[in-house]
Amino acid sequence: MEHGLNYWESSLPDLTEAMRRIEVVNAHHLAYLKSQPSNAFEVIYFDPMFDESISGSNGISAIKMLAHYESLDLETIKEARRVAKKRVVLKDHFRSLRFKYLGFTQLKRKSAEFHYGYIDLI
């Protein structure tokens, strides 16, 4: 991930610039959140491995064996809410039960197999 963020060139200069500003941290998500002060980041973004595959997601197949499959839980979301200033975001399969269970407002898109959810903090 870190290599791709540092060297992949997008056709959108703003996207390339944003990718270069991302710091990759290899840590367990809950431990990392607990180590951060309150309001440390504007937004916390979760993109867990889906419980159900989506069609056309061949790009992720190269890293599936390296991925961490532990599901998000209420403690993690509580910490994310503490650490984020404005919003916590979740990307997940459109049929995922995590949106409701974890308290996210799900943005439903009729033609997409993945949806986004959010928890506003302000």
N, CA, C and O atoms as CSV, one atom per row, in Angstrom:
chain,resi,resn,atom,element,x,y,z
A,1,MET,N,N,0.814,-1.181,0.000
A,1,MET,CA,C,0.000,0.000,0.000
A,1,MET,C,C,0.865,1.255,0.000
A,1,MET,O,O,0.652,2.182,-0.781
A,2,GLU,N,N,1.837,1.255,0.891
A,2,GLU,CA,C,2.686,2.445,1.003
A,2,GLU,C,C,3.417,2.721,-0.308
A,2,GLU,O,O,3.516,3.869,-0.739
A,3,HIS,N,N,3.923,1.675,-0.934
A,3,HIS,CA,C,4.629,1.849,-2.206
A,3,HIS,C,C,3.689,2.434,-3.268
A,3,HIS,O,O,4.051,3.370,-3.981
A,4,GLY,N,N,2.486,1.874,-3.364
A,4,GLY,CA,C,1.522,2.370,-4.346
A,4,GLY,C,C,1.153,3.822,-4.103
A,4,GLY,O,O,1.069,4.604,-5.050
A,5,LEU,N,N,0.932,4.190,-2.862
A,5,LEU,CA,C,0.580,5.573,-2.540
A,5,LEU,C,C,1.709,6.543,-2.875
A,5,LEU,O,O,1.459,7.693,-3.237
A,6,ASN,N,N,2.948,6.078,-2.754
A,6,ASN,CA,C,4.096,6.944,-3.021
A,6,ASN,C,C,4.499,7.023,-4.485
A,6,ASN,O,O,5.122,8.003,-4.896
A,7,TYR,N,N,4.156,6.006,-5.288
A,7,TYR,CA,C,4.684,5.960,-6.650
A,7,TYR,C,C,3.637,5.894,-7.756
A,7,TYR,O,O,3.951,6.223,-8.899
A,8,TRP,N,N,2.409,5.484,-7.463
A,8,TRP,CA,C,1.392,5.395,-8.506
A,8,TRP,C,C,0.964,6.796,-8.911
A,8,TRP,O,O,0.737,7.654,-8.058
A,9,GLU,N,N,0.854,7.024,-10.213
A,9,GLU,CA,C,0.464,8.326,-10.737
A,9,GLU,C,C,-0.973,8.274,-11.225
A,9,GLU,O,O,-1.318,7.448,-12.071
A,10,SER,N,N,-1.798,9.140,-10.702
A,10,SER,CA,C,-3.179,9.269,-11.142
A,10,SER,C,C,-3.237,10.283,-12.280
A,10,SER,O,O,-2.355,11.131,-12.414
A,11,SER,N,N,-4.272,10.188,-13.088
A,11,SER,CA,C,-4.475,11.198,-14.132
A,11,SER,C,C,-5.021,12.489,-13.520
A,11,SER,O,O,-5.123,13.512,-14.197
A,12,LEU,N,N,-5.368,12.429,-12.241
A,12,LEU,CA,C,-5.861,13.607,-11.517
A,12,LEU,C,C,-4.760,14.105,-10.581
A,12,LEU,O,O,-4.496,13.469,-9.561
A,13,PRO,N,N,-4.121,15.211,-10.899
A,13,PRO,CA,C,-3.011,15.698,-10.072
A,13,PRO,C,C,-3.369,15.881,-8.598
A,13,PRO,O,O,-2.541,15.617,-7.725
A,14,ASP,N,N,-4.583,16.327,-8.313
A,14,ASP,CA,C,-4.980,16.514,-6.914
A,14,ASP,C,C,-5.016,15.192,-6.159
A,14,ASP,O,O,-4.671,15.133,-4.979
A,15,LEU,N,N,-5.438,14.123,-6.851
A,15,LEU,CA,C,-5.472,12.803,-6.224
A,15,LEU,C,C,-4.056,12.308,-5.949
A,15,LEU,O,O,-3.782,11.777,-4.873
A,16,THR,N,N,-3.160,12.478,-6.914
A,16,THR,CA,C,-1.760,12.077,-6.732
A,16,THR,C,C,-1.158,12.823,-5.540
A,16,THR,O,O,-0.473,12.230,-4.706
A,17,GLU,N,N,-1.417,14.107,-5.472
A,17,GLU,CA,C,-0.895,14.905,-4.361
A,17,GLU,C,C,-1.458,14.423,-3.017
A,17,GLU,O,O,-0.723,14.330,-2.034
A,18,ALA,N,N,-2.741,14.123,-2.979
A,18,ALA,CA,C,-3.360,13.641,-1.739
A,18,ALA,C,C,-2.774,12.294,-1.325
A,18,ALA,O,O,-2.541,12.062,-0.139
A,19,MET,N,N,-2.533,11.401,-2.292
A,19,MET,CA,C,-1.958,10.090,-1.976
A,19,MET,C,C,-0.585,10.239,-1.339
A,19,MET,O,O,-0.245,9.471,-0.440
A,20,ARG,N,N,0.199,11.187,-1.773
A,20,ARG,CA,C,1.547,11.380,-1.239
A,20,ARG,C,C,1.523,11.855,0.216
A,20,ARG,O,O,2.505,11.685,0.939
A,21,ARG,N,N,0.413,12.445,0.644
A,21,ARG,CA,C,0.308,12.953,2.018
A,21,ARG,C,C,-0.142,11.881,3.008
A,21,ARG,O,O,-0.120,12.112,4.217
A,22,ILE,N,N,-0.548,10.718,2.515
A,22,ILE,CA,C,-1.036,9.666,3.408
A,22,ILE,C,C,0.133,8.942,4.063
A,22,ILE,O,O,1.070,8.514,3.389
A,23,GLU,N,N,0.066,8.814,5.370
A,23,GLU,CA,C,1.066,8.064,6.120
A,23,GLU,C,C,0.485,6.681,6.417
A,23,GLU,O,O,-0.578,6.572,7.030
A,24,VAL,N,N,1.163,5.647,5.994
A,24,VAL,CA,C,0.720,4.279,6.243
A,24,VAL,C,C,1.249,3.835,7.602
A,24,VAL,O,O,2.443,3.939,7.883
A,25,VAL,N,N,0.341,3.340,8.439
A,25,VAL,CA,C,0.697,2.860,9.768
A,25,VAL,C,C,0.259,1.403,9.859
A,25,VAL,O,O,-0.911,1.092,9.636
A,26,ASN,N,N,1.175,0.523,10.179
A,26,ASN,CA,C,0.866,-0.893,10.311
A,26,ASN,C,C,0.592,-1.177,11.776
A,26,ASN,O,O,1.513,-1.371,12.570
A,27,ALA,N,N,-0.701,-1.199,12.127
A,27,ALA,CA,C,-1.096,-1.416,13.521
A,27,ALA,C,C,-2.514,-1.964,13.559
A,27,ALA,O,O,-3.271,-1.818,12.599
A,28,HIS,N,N,-2.866,-2.587,14.661
A,28,HIS,CA,C,-4.242,-3.027,14.845
A,28,HIS,C,C,-5.102,-1.771,15.011
A,28,HIS,O,O,-4.737,-0.856,15.750
A,29,HIS,N,N,-6.237,-1.732,14.325
A,29,HIS,CA,C,-7.054,-0.524,14.296
A,29,HIS,C,C,-7.485,-0.047,15.682
A,29,HIS,O,O,-7.433,1.152,15.958
A,30,LEU,N,N,-7.905,-0.949,16.551
A,30,LEU,CA,C,-8.366,-0.530,17.871
A,30,LEU,C,C,-7.209,-0.033,18.733
A,30,LEU,O,O,-7.333,0.983,19.418
A,31,ALA,N,N,-6.098,-0.738,18.699
A,31,ALA,CA,C,-4.927,-0.298,19.469
A,31,ALA,C,C,-4.463,1.078,18.998
A,31,ALA,O,O,-4.111,1.934,19.809
A,32,TYR,N,N,-4.466,1.281,17.692
A,32,TYR,CA,C,-4.035,2.576,17.150
A,32,TYR,C,C,-4.984,3.684,17.597
A,32,TYR,O,O,-4.538,4.740,18.043
A,33,LEU,N,N,-6.288,3.450,17.480
A,33,LEU,CA,C,-7.250,4.468,17.905
A,33,LEU,C,C,-7.085,4.794,19.385
A,33,LEU,O,O,-7.126,5.963,19.769
A,34,LYS,N,N,-6.899,3.779,20.213
A,34,LYS,CA,C,-6.740,4.005,21.653
A,34,LYS,C,C,-5.485,4.821,21.969
A,34,LYS,O,O,-5.431,5.505,22.991
A,35,SER,N,N,-4.484,4.750,21.103
A,35,SER,CA,C,-3.234,5.480,21.339
A,35,SER,C,C,-3.304,6.948,20.893
A,35,SER,O,O,-2.370,7.715,21.130
A,36,GLN,N,N,-4.400,7.333,20.255
A,36,GLN,CA,C,-4.524,8.686,19.720
A,36,GLN,C,C,-5.292,9.590,20.686
A,36,GLN,O,O,-6.173,9.130,21.414
A,37,PRO,N,N,-4.951,10.875,20.685
A,37,PRO,CA,C,-5.713,11.812,21.525
A,37,PRO,C,C,-7.102,12.062,20.920
A,37,PRO,O,O,-7.328,11.793,19.740
A,38,SER,N,N,-8.006,12.565,21.719
A,38,SER,CA,C,-9.335,12.924,21.230
A,38,SER,C,C,-9.229,13.995,20.151
A,38,SER,O,O,-8.374,14.878,20.215
A,39,ASN,N,N,-10.112,13.902,19.160
A,39,ASN,CA,C,-10.176,14.875,18.063
A,39,ASN,C,C,-8.872,14.995,17.280
A,39,ASN,O,O,-8.527,16.080,16.810
A,40,ALA,N,N,-8.156,13.903,17.140
A,40,ALA,CA,C,-6.854,13.926,16.463
A,40,ALA,C,C,-6.975,14.030,14.948
A,40,ALA,O,O,-6.070,14.553,14.299
A,41,PHE,N,N,-8.079,13.541,14.364
A,41,PHE,CA,C,-8.255,13.535,12.914
A,41,PHE,C,C,-9.631,14.095,12.565
A,41,PHE,O,O,-10.578,13.975,13.343
A,42,GLU,N,N,-9.728,14.701,11.398
A,42,GLU,CA,C,-11.021,15.213,10.931
A,42,GLU,C,C,-12.007,14.059,10.727
A,42,GLU,O,O,-13.148,14.116,11.184
A,43,VAL,N,N,-11.548,13.013,10.033
A,43,VAL,CA,C,-12.413,11.892,9.650
A,43,VAL,C,C,-11.678,10.586,9.909
A,43,VAL,O,O,-10.476,10.484,9.667
A,44,ILE,N,N,-12.400,9.598,10.397
A,44,ILE,CA,C,-11.896,8.225,10.499
A,44,ILE,C,C,-12.653,7.426,9.444
A,44,ILE,O,O,-13.881,7.477,9.383
A,45,TYR,N,N,-11.915,6.685,8.611
A,45,TYR,CA,C,-12.498,5.947,7.486
A,45,TYR,C,C,-12.183,4.462,7.629
A,45,TYR,O,O,-11.019,4.076,7.744
A,46,PHE,N,N,-13.225,3.633,7.622
A,46,PHE,CA,C,-13.061,2.183,7.697
A,46,PHE,C,C,-13.448,1.562,6.356
A,46,PHE,O,O,-14.481,1.896,5.776
A,47,ASP,N,N,-12.609,0.661,5.882
A,47,ASP,CA,C,-12.873,-0.082,4.643
A,47,ASP,C,C,-12.504,-1.539,4.904
A,47,ASP,O,O,-11.514,-2.039,4.369
A,48,PRO,N,N,-13.308,-2.222,5.733
A,48,PRO,CA,C,-12.964,-3.603,6.102
A,48,PRO,C,C,-13.183,-4.571,4.943
A,48,PRO,O,O,-13.868,-4.251,3.972
A,49,MET,N,N,-12.595,-5.746,5.058
A,49,MET,CA,C,-12.872,-6.791,4.078
A,49,MET,C,C,-14.358,-7.122,4.167
A,49,MET,O,O,-14.902,-7.295,5.257
A,50,PHE,N,N,-14.999,-7.209,3.020
A,50,PHE,CA,C,-16.433,-7.494,2.997
A,50,PHE,C,C,-16.684,-8.942,3.388
A,50,PHE,O,O,-15.870,-9.821,3.111
A,51,ASP,N,N,-17.818,-9.180,4.035
A,51,ASP,CA,C,-18.232,-10.542,4.368
A,51,ASP,C,C,-18.696,-11.279,3.114
A,51,ASP,O,O,-18.712,-12.510,3.075
A,52,GLU,N,N,-19.072,-10.517,2.098
A,52,GLU,CA,C,-19.595,-11.059,0.852
A,52,GLU,C,C,-18.824,-10.420,-0.302
A,52,GLU,O,O,-18.610,-9.207,-0.306
A,53,SER,N,N,-18.405,-11.227,-1.281
A,53,SER,CA,C,-17.638,-10.699,-2.410
A,53,SER,C,C,-18.521,-9.869,-3.327
A,53,SER,O,O,-19.736,-10.054,-3.388
A,54,ILE,N,N,-17.879,-8.948,-4.040
A,54,ILE,CA,C,-18.590,-8.187,-5.058
A,54,ILE,C,C,-17.999,-8.511,-6.410
A,54,ILE,O,O,-16.818,-8.842,-6.518
A,55,SER,N,N,-18.813,-8.416,-7.436
A,55,SER,CA,C,-18.330,-8.709,-8.781
A,55,SER,C,C,-17.378,-7.616,-9.230
A,55,SER,O,O,-17.518,-6.458,-8.838
A,56,GLY,N,N,-16.414,-7.990,-10.049
A,56,GLY,CA,C,-15.469,-7.021,-10.590
A,56,GLY,C,C,-14.460,-6.493,-9.592
A,56,GLY,O,O,-13.894,-5.421,-9.807
A,57,SER,N,N,-14.217,-7.208,-8.511
A,57,SER,CA,C,-13.252,-6.727,-7.515
A,57,SER,C,C,-11.934,-7.489,-7.608
A,57,SER,O,O,-11.337,-7.828,-6.587
A,58,ASN,N,N,-11.488,-7.755,-8.812
A,58,ASN,CA,C,-10.257,-8.516,-9.018
A,58,ASN,C,C,-9.015,-7.801,-8.498
A,58,ASN,O,O,-8.025,-8.449,-8.157
A,59,GLY,N,N,-9.058,-6.479,-8.434
A,59,GLY,CA,C,-7.897,-5.717,-7.984
A,59,GLY,C,C,-7.483,-6.036,-6.564
A,59,GLY,O,O,-6.312,-5.894,-6.213
A,60,ILE,N,N,-8.406,-6.457,-5.760
A,60,ILE,CA,C,-8.106,-6.737,-4.352
A,60,ILE,C,C,-7.589,-8.155,-4.146
A,60,ILE,O,O,-7.057,-8.472,-3.083
A,61,SER,N,N,-7.741,-9.002,-5.146
A,61,SER,CA,C,-7.367,-10.407,-4.984
A,61,SER,C,C,-5.899,-10.591,-4.601
A,61,SER,O,O,-5.556,-11.559,-3.922
A,62,ALA,N,N,-5.040,-9.682,-5.025
A,62,ALA,CA,C,-3.613,-9.808,-4.715
A,62,ALA,C,C,-3.310,-9.629,-3.237
A,62,ALA,O,O,-2.298,-10.136,-2.753
A,63,ILE,N,N,-4.155,-8.927,-2.517
A,63,ILE,CA,C,-3.873,-8.690,-1.101
A,63,ILE,C,C,-4.819,-9.433,-0.165
A,63,ILE,O,O,-4.697,-9.311,1.054
A,64,LYS,N,N,-5.759,-10.201,-0.711
A,64,LYS,CA,C,-6.723,-10.908,0.148
A,64,LYS,C,C,-6.046,-11.792,1.185
A,64,LYS,O,O,-6.507,-11.871,2.324
A,65,MET,N,N,-4.965,-12.454,0.810
A,65,MET,CA,C,-4.307,-13.357,1.752
A,65,MET,C,C,-3.561,-12.593,2.845
A,65,MET,O,O,-3.216,-13.176,3.873
A,66,LEU,N,N,-3.307,-11.313,2.644
A,66,LEU,CA,C,-2.609,-10.493,3.636
A,66,LEU,C,C,-3.572,-9.710,4.519
A,66,LEU,O,O,-3.167,-9.122,5.522
A,67,ALA,N,N,-4.830,-9.705,4.146
A,67,ALA,CA,C,-5.818,-8.860,4.815
A,67,ALA,C,C,-6.164,-9.364,6.211
A,67,ALA,O,O,-6.010,-10.542,6.531
A,68,HIS,N,N,-6.629,-8.446,7.011
A,68,HIS,CA,C,-7.083,-8.724,8.369
A,68,HIS,C,C,-8.604,-8.817,8.315
A,68,HIS,O,O,-9.262,-7.854,7.921
A,69,TYR,N,N,-9.169,-9.942,8.698
A,69,TYR,CA,C,-10.600,-10.184,8.540
A,69,TYR,C,C,-11.417,-9.969,9.809
A,69,TYR,O,O,-12.617,-10.240,9.816
A,70,GLU,N,N,-10.805,-9.497,10.864
A,70,GLU,CA,C,-11.550,-9.233,12.093
A,70,GLU,C,C,-12.590,-8.146,11.828
A,70,GLU,O,O,-12.281,-7.109,11.240
A,71,SER,N,N,-13.808,-8.389,12.261
A,71,SER,CA,C,-14.877,-7.430,12.021
A,71,SER,C,C,-14.773,-6.245,12.968
A,71,SER,O,O,-14.156,-6.338,14.029
A,72,LEU,N,N,-15.372,-5.146,12.582
A,72,LEU,CA,C,-15.445,-3.984,13.462
A,72,LEU,C,C,-16.433,-4.257,14.582
A,72,LEU,O,O,-17.383,-5.022,14.415
A,73,ASP,N,N,-16.202,-3.629,15.721
A,73,ASP,CA,C,-17.115,-3.819,16.845
A,73,ASP,C,C,-17.465,-2.468,17.454
A,73,ASP,O,O,-16.932,-1.432,17.057
A,74,LEU,N,N,-18.371,-2.498,18.425
A,74,LEU,CA,C,-18.849,-1.258,19.040
A,74,LEU,C,C,-17.744,-0.501,19.777
A,74,LEU,O,O,-17.752,0.730,19.804
A,75,GLU,N,N,-16.796,-1.223,20.371
A,75,GLU,CA,C,-15.674,-0.554,21.055
A,75,GLU,C,C,-14.825,0.239,20.062
A,75,GLU,O,O,-14.401,1.358,20.351
A,76,THR,N,N,-14.584,-0.348,18.900
A,76,THR,CA,C,-13.806,0.348,17.867
A,76,THR,C,C,-14.517,1.619,17.419
A,76,THR,O,O,-13.885,2.664,17.268
A,77,ILE,N,N,-15.821,1.535,17.208
A,77,ILE,CA,C,-16.570,2.712,16.766
A,77,ILE,C,C,-16.601,3.770,17.854
A,77,ILE,O,O,-16.536,4.963,17.556
A,78,LYS,N,N,-16.700,3.356,19.110
A,78,LYS,CA,C,-16.656,4.309,20.224
A,78,LYS,C,C,-15.332,5.071,20.210
A,78,LYS,O,O,-15.314,6.290,20.378
A,79,GLU,N,N,-14.227,4.354,20.010
A,79,GLU,CA,C,-12.913,5.005,19.952
A,79,GLU,C,C,-12.801,5.902,18.712
A,79,GLU,O,O,-12.242,6.996,18.784
A,80,ALA,N,N,-13.330,5.437,17.586
A,80,ALA,CA,C,-13.288,6.249,16.362
A,80,ALA,C,C,-14.054,7.560,16.566
A,80,ALA,O,O,-13.616,8.617,16.113
A,81,ARG,N,N,-15.185,7.484,17.242
A,81,ARG,CA,C,-15.973,8.690,17.519
A,81,ARG,C,C,-15.194,9.660,18.413
A,81,ARG,O,O,-15.320,10.876,18.265
A,82,ARG,N,N,-14.407,9.138,19.321
A,82,ARG,CA,C,-13.598,9.978,20.203
A,82,ARG,C,C,-12.464,10.650,19.444
A,82,ARG,O,O,-12.155,11.819,19.677
A,83,VAL,N,N,-11.844,9.900,18.527
A,83,VAL,CA,C,-10.649,10.384,17.836
A,83,VAL,C,C,-10.992,11.294,16.648
A,83,VAL,O,O,-10.204,12.173,16.299
A,84,ALA,N,N,-12.146,11.093,16.034
A,84,ALA,CA,C,-12.548,11.913,14.884
A,84,ALA,C,C,-13.185,13.219,15.354
A,84,ALA,O,O,-13.900,13.251,16.356
A,85,LYS,N,N,-12.914,14.291,14.617
A,85,LYS,CA,C,-13.525,15.587,14.931
A,85,LYS,C,C,-14.904,15.723,14.295
A,85,LYS,O,O,-15.835,16.239,14.913
A,86,LYS,N,N,-15.027,15.246,13.032
A,86,LYS,CA,C,-16.236,15.552,12.282
A,86,LYS,C,C,-17.098,14.350,11.911
A,86,LYS,O,O,-18.326,14.420,11.974
A,87,ARG,N,N,-16.451,13.237,11.520
A,87,ARG,CA,C,-17.251,12.150,10.946
A,87,ARG,C,C,-16.468,10.841,10.993
A,87,ARG,O,O,-15.239,10.825,10.917
A,88,VAL,N,N,-17.216,9.746,11.122
A,88,VAL,CA,C,-16.672,8.394,10.969
A,88,VAL,C,C,-17.378,7.800,9.759
A,88,VAL,O,O,-18.603,7.871,9.653
A,89,VAL,N,N,-16.605,7.213,8.845
A,89,VAL,CA,C,-17.140,6.697,7.583
A,89,VAL,C,C,-16.848,5.204,7.483
A,89,VAL,O,O,-15.788,4.734,7.898
A,90,LEU,N,N,-17.801,4.471,6.926
A,90,LEU,CA,C,-17.654,3.025,6.696
A,90,LEU,C,C,-18.009,2.715,5.257
A,90,LEU,O,O,-19.065,3.120,4.772
A,91,LYS,N,N,-17.133,2.000,4.573
A,91,LYS,CA,C,-17.416,1.454,3.241
A,91,LYS,C,C,-17.630,-0.039,3.432
A,91,LYS,O,O,-16.800,-0.715,4.040
A,92,ASP,N,N,-18.753,-0.562,2.910
A,92,ASP,CA,C,-19.040,-1.975,3.114
A,92,ASP,C,C,-19.968,-2.481,2.012
A,92,ASP,O,O,-20.504,-1.705,1.221
A,93,HIS,N,N,-20.140,-3.788,1.981
A,93,HIS,CA,C,-21.050,-4.421,1.027
A,93,HIS,C,C,-22.453,-3.868,1.247
A,93,HIS,O,O,-22.841,-3.590,2.382
A,94,PHE,N,N,-23.210,-3.709,0.171
A,94,PHE,CA,C,-24.525,-3.096,0.299
A,94,PHE,C,C,-25.475,-3.891,1.189
A,94,PHE,O,O,-26.428,-3.327,1.727
A,95,ARG,N,N,-25.234,-5.189,1.352
A,95,ARG,CA,C,-26.084,-6.011,2.221
A,95,ARG,C,C,-25.531,-6.148,3.641
A,95,ARG,O,O,-26.107,-6.861,4.462
A,96,SER,N,N,-24.444,-5.487,3.929
A,96,SER,CA,C,-23.805,-5.628,5.234
A,96,SER,C,C,-24.727,-5.186,6.372
A,96,SER,O,O,-25.428,-4.179,6.279
A,97,LEU,N,N,-24.700,-5.966,7.433
A,97,LEU,CA,C,-25.462,-5.620,8.633
A,97,LEU,C,C,-24.682,-4.668,9.550
A,97,LEU,O,O,-25.220,-4.151,10.529
A,98,ARG,N,N,-23.404,-4.449,9.213
A,98,ARG,CA,C,-22.572,-3.586,10.063
A,98,ARG,C,C,-23.105,-2.155,10.126
A,98,ARG,O,O,-23.009,-1.508,11.169
A,99,PHE,N,N,-23.666,-1.654,9.021
A,99,PHE,CA,C,-24.158,-0.277,9.034
A,99,PHE,C,C,-25.128,-0.072,10.203
A,99,PHE,O,O,-24.955,0.838,11.014
A,100,LYS,N,N,-26.131,-0.918,10.276
A,100,LYS,CA,C,-27.165,-0.785,11.317
A,100,LYS,C,C,-26.608,-1.124,12.697
A,100,LYS,O,O,-26.819,-0.378,13.654
A,101,TYR,N,N,-25.898,-2.246,12.801
A,101,TYR,CA,C,-25.370,-2.706,14.086
A,101,TYR,C,C,-24.448,-1.673,14.732
A,101,TYR,O,O,-24.479,-1.481,15.948
A,102,LEU,N,N,-23.624,-1.006,13.912
A,102,LEU,CA,C,-22.644,-0.069,14.447
A,102,LEU,C,C,-23.147,1.373,14.497
A,102,LEU,O,O,-22.434,2.262,14.962
A,103,GLY,N,N,-24.367,1.609,14.023
A,103,GLY,CA,C,-24.956,2.943,14.140
A,103,GLY,C,C,-24.655,3.911,13.019
A,103,GLY,O,O,-24.695,5.123,13.230
A,104,PHE,N,N,-24.353,3.409,11.823
A,104,PHE,CA,C,-24.057,4.265,10.683
A,104,PHE,C,C,-25.318,4.574,9.888
A,104,PHE,O,O,-26.194,3.719,9.761
A,105,THR,N,N,-25.419,5.775,9.359
A,105,THR,CA,C,-26.442,6.113,8.383
A,105,THR,C,C,-25.936,5.601,7.038
A,105,THR,O,O,-24.885,6.040,6.569
A,106,GLN,N,N,-26.658,4.692,6.419
A,106,GLN,CA,C,-26.225,4.060,5.174
A,106,GLN,C,C,-26.709,4.869,3.977
A,106,GLN,O,O,-27.894,5.180,3.859
A,107,LEU,N,N,-25.776,5.202,3.094
A,107,LEU,CA,C,-26.105,5.880,1.844
A,107,LEU,C,C,-26.301,4.802,0.785
A,107,LEU,O,O,-25.331,4.188,0.341
A,108,LYS,N,N,-27.517,4.573,0.387
A,108,LYS,CA,C,-27.833,3.494,-0.551
A,108,LYS,C,C,-27.719,3.990,-1.986
A,108,LYS,O,O,-28.251,5.038,-2.351
A,109,ARG,N,N,-27.006,3.197,-2.789
A,109,ARG,CA,C,-26.815,3.517,-4.207
A,109,ARG,C,C,-27.383,2.356,-5.004
A,109,ARG,O,O,-26.925,1.223,-4.859
A,110,LYS,N,N,-28.356,2.618,-5.827
A,110,LYS,CA,C,-29.106,1.561,-6.512
A,110,LYS,C,C,-28.242,0.654,-7.382
A,110,LYS,O,O,-28.524,-0.540,-7.480
A,111,SER,N,N,-27.218,1.178,-8.004
A,111,SER,CA,C,-26.449,0.370,-8.953
A,111,SER,C,C,-25.076,-0.042,-8.427
A,111,SER,O,O,-24.229,-0.473,-9.210
A,112,ALA,N,N,-24.838,0.080,-7.132
A,112,ALA,CA,C,-23.521,-0.244,-6.583
A,112,ALA,C,C,-23.613,-1.400,-5.603
A,112,ALA,O,O,-24.579,-1.521,-4.849
A,113,GLU,N,N,-22.596,-2.244,-5.626
A,113,GLU,CA,C,-22.554,-3.376,-4.701
A,113,GLU,C,C,-21.924,-3.010,-3.370
A,113,GLU,O,O,-21.940,-3.813,-2.437
A,114,PHE,N,N,-21.371,-1.816,-3.269
A,114,PHE,CA,C,-20.878,-1.356,-1.972
A,114,PHE,C,C,-21.493,0.006,-1.678
A,114,PHE,O,O,-21.761,0.801,-2.579
A,115,HIS,N,N,-21.703,0.242,-0.419
A,115,HIS,CA,C,-22.283,1.489,0.048
A,115,HIS,C,C,-21.350,2.145,1.051
A,115,HIS,O,O,-20.399,1.539,1.545
A,116,TYR,N,N,-21.649,3.382,1.330
A,116,TYR,CA,C,-20.960,4.110,2.387
A,116,TYR,C,C,-21.935,4.403,3.494
A,116,TYR,O,O,-23.135,4.552,3.264
A,117,GLY,N,N,-21.416,4.484,4.686
A,117,GLY,CA,C,-22.207,4.889,5.830
A,117,GLY,C,C,-21.421,5.916,6.605
A,117,GLY,O,O,-20.198,5.992,6.487
A,118,TYR,N,N,-22.119,6.708,7.399
A,118,TYR,CA,C,-21.428,7.743,8.161
A,118,TYR,C,C,-22.078,7.961,9.513
A,118,TYR,O,O,-23.257,7.677,9.722
A,119,ILE,N,N,-21.275,8.470,10.411
A,119,ILE,CA,C,-21.722,8.957,11.716
A,119,ILE,C,C,-21.183,10.374,11.819
A,119,ILE,O,O,-19.972,10.578,11.912
A,120,ASP,N,N,-22.087,11.357,11.802
A,120,ASP,CA,C,-21.666,12.750,11.964
A,120,ASP,C,C,-21.459,13.058,13.428
A,120,ASP,O,O,-22.230,12.621,14.281
A,121,LEU,N,N,-20.409,13.817,13.716
A,121,LEU,CA,C,-20.075,14.154,15.103
A,121,LEU,C,C,-20.290,15.618,15.432
A,121,LEU,O,O,-20.178,16.020,16.591
A,122,ILE,N,N,-20.596,16.414,14.427
A,122,ILE,CA,C,-20.837,17.853,14.666
A,122,ILE,C,C,-22.211,18.233,14.173
A,122,ILE,O,O,-22.607,19.394,14.280
